[in-house]
Amino acid sequence: MQTASEPIDELIYLATSSRTRNQFRSAAVRWLDATVGFDFGYFGKVPDPAADPAPMLHNCSSRQVQQYRAESARYLPDTLDLIHRAHQRGGVGRDEELLAGREGHCVLNEEILRPQGVHEMVTACGTVAGRPTSYFHIARGSRGARFGARELAIIGRAAPVFALGDALTRDDERQSIAPDIKLTARERQVIEYLVAGLTNREIAALLGTSHHTVRNQLAAVFAKLGASTRAELVGLVIREHLVDA
């Protein structure tokens, strides 16, 4: 089994070479299972896991998959809470740690994971430009052993690579941007700063303009490139080599 100090070059290669999100997630899940080992897993994106066009449930029964997808809105508060708590703890945490002090039951655990014999779940999230953009829950049941500190370290290092892969790859049904799309010099300048992780106000300060102007310029870029979130825009810009990122 790989140790936390060993490189994760294979996962990084998958993130930078895969073309579609399903292709990347399928390969990345196999890598994580071979490296860490888990019985069940769910992989999705933030901020709206329920609207993820390519969610992946690994080793879950067909009944549980159907139940999750049919009632994902009911599980959304639990999912977002776990992601938020994992982000606050540096990107990864065990369910017992993340749920400590939380009022009420975790429906996700009680209706999806516990019925399948899961006794421990880990939630991890990766960020792009400082914001959580992808996450995964992985759980153990029949394997018995809890996730150890070394395995948690590997999971913590893998989470941002999962976010990178999600940002760089496209939805299966989405095509590359049209070759005749043109960005102005100022639009390219704005998205260079966006890729670097700056906020609208920080970009405005550097360009000597208002954050309202930056917001309008980014709206034009979103419309031109067909992106709906900042993370998706960053992925498009890097994948299509629109700026020197």
N, C-alpha and C positions, 0 to 999 in steps of 0.2 A: 504494500500500500504506500502511496506517495506521502511524503511528509510535507509539513507547511513550508519548510525551507527550500524544497525543491521547486523548480520553475513550473509554471503552468503554460508553457509555450504552446502546447497543443490546443488548449482552450482559446488562447489569444489568436492562434492561426484560424480556428473555426470562426471566431468572431469577425475576423477581417476578410475571410475568403468566401463565406457563405453568401448566397444571393437573396434567399428568402428567409423570413422569420421562422417558418416551420422547419426549413432545412437546418438552420442554425440551432434551434431549440432541440430538435431531435438528436443531433450529434452532441450537443452540449450536455443534455440529460444523460446520454450514455457515458460520456466522459465523467460526469459527476458521480454516477452510480458505480463505475469501475474504480474511481479514485477514493470515494468516501464510503459508499454503500448505503442504500436506504431501501425501504419497502414500498413507500407511496410518496408521490410528489405532485405538486401543482405549481405551474410556472405561468406567470402572466405579467401584465404591464400596469403601470400607474399613470395617471390618477384614476382611471376608470376600469378596474379589472373586469367588471361585468360587460363592458363593451369591447373587450379585447377580441380582435378578429381571429387570433390564432392561439387561444389558450391551450395548454397542454396538461393533461392529467396522466400521470405515469403510474402504471400498475394498479389503478383503481378499477373496481368492478364496473361493468357496463351500467348496472343499476345506480351505483353511486355517482358515476359520471353524468348520467341523465338527470339524477336528482340535483346535482350541483348546478348544472346548466339551466335547469328549469326554474330553480329557486335561487339563482345567484344573487338577486337583489336582497334577499333575506340575510345572506352571508356577508354582504358587502361591508356593513359596519364593523364586523369582526375582522375582516381582511384588512381594511384600512387602518384599524386600530393597531393590529399586530405590525403592519408595515411601519407606521409612525413610531411605535415603541422600539422596533428594531433599528430604525434610523437614528433614534436618540441614543442608542447603545453602541453606535459605531457601525451599524449595518447588519448585525446578526445577533440572535438570541434564542435560547430555549423557551418553549411555551410557558414553563413554570416560572421563568424569570420575567417574561414579557407580560404575563397575566397577573403577576403579583400586585395586590392592592386594587385590582380592577373590580368594579361592581358588576354583578350579574354573571350569567353563564356565557361561555363561548359556544354559540350554536354550531359554528363550523367544526369544532372539536367533537361536540356531542352527537351531531347528526351525520357527519361524513367520516371522521377519522376513528373515533372510538369504536363504532360498530365493526370496523375492520381490524380490530385488535391493536391499534396503535397505542403505544404507551409513552412515546416522546416525539415531539415535533419541534423542528427548528425553522424559524423564519429568517430570511436574509433579503436585503434589498440593495440594489445598486443605484448609483446616482449619475446623472449627466448635468453639467453646469450647476452642481450643488443641490439638485432636486432629485428625490427618488423617482425613478422612471421604470424600473422593473423589479420583480420580486419573485421569490419562490418559497414554498413550504416543502420541506422534506421530512419524512417521518419513518420511524422504525417500530416494528411490531414483532414479527416472527423471529427477527435476528437477535432479539433479546437485549444486546448490549446498548447502553446509552452512547450518545455521541461524546467522544472524548475531547479534551482541550485541543489536541493536535488536529482532529477532524474539524472542529469549529474554526480553527485558524485557516484551514484550507477553504472551508465554505466562505469565510469572510473575505479571502483573497479572490475567490471565484465570483462573488456577487457583482463587483464592478465590471468584470469582464462580460457577464451576462447582460448587464446594462449596455455595454459597448456594442455587443452583438445585436441586441434589439434595436439600437439606434442606427447602426450601419446597414442593417438588412431591411428589406421592404416586405409589406404584406404580399402574400402570394398572388393576389389579383391585381396588384398595383404595378404598372409599368414604369420604366425609367422616365425621367422628365423629357419633354420634347426638346429636340436639339436646337430649335429656333428660338427658345426662350432666352431673352436678354436681360441682364441685370445692369442697372446703372452703376457708375463708379461709387456713388455714395451708398447704394444698397449693398454692394460688395464690402465696402468698408464697415457698414453696420453689422453684417453677418459675420465678418471676421472677428469682431469684438464679441458677438453672441457666442460663437464657437469657443472663444476663450473663457466663457463663463460669466461675462459681465451682465449686469442688470441694465434695464433701459435708462435709468438715471445715470449710471456710471458711463454708459456709452454717450449719452447726451453731454455729460461734462467733458469728455475727451474730444468730442466733435464741436463743442461750443454752441450747442443748440438746446432745444427743450426736449424733455422726455416725451412730450406729446408728439413732437415731430418724429422722434425715433419710433414711437408706437405706430404712427401712420406709415412710416417707411417699412417697418416690419410687416404690417398688414398687407402692404403691396407685395412683399416678398413671399409671404404665406400664400397669397392668391396666385402668384405666378408659378410657384413650385408645387402647389397642391398639398401643402403640409397643414396639419391641424394643431400640432403642439410644438413647443420649442425643441423638445428632444427629437421629434421626427424631423424637424427642419435641420438640426445639427447633423443628424444621420444622413440626410439627403445631400447636404452641402459637402460633407466629407466623402461620401461614396461617389458623387458625381464630380469631385475635384473642382468645385466651383470657386473655392478660395484656397490659398495655401494655409491649411490648418496645421 
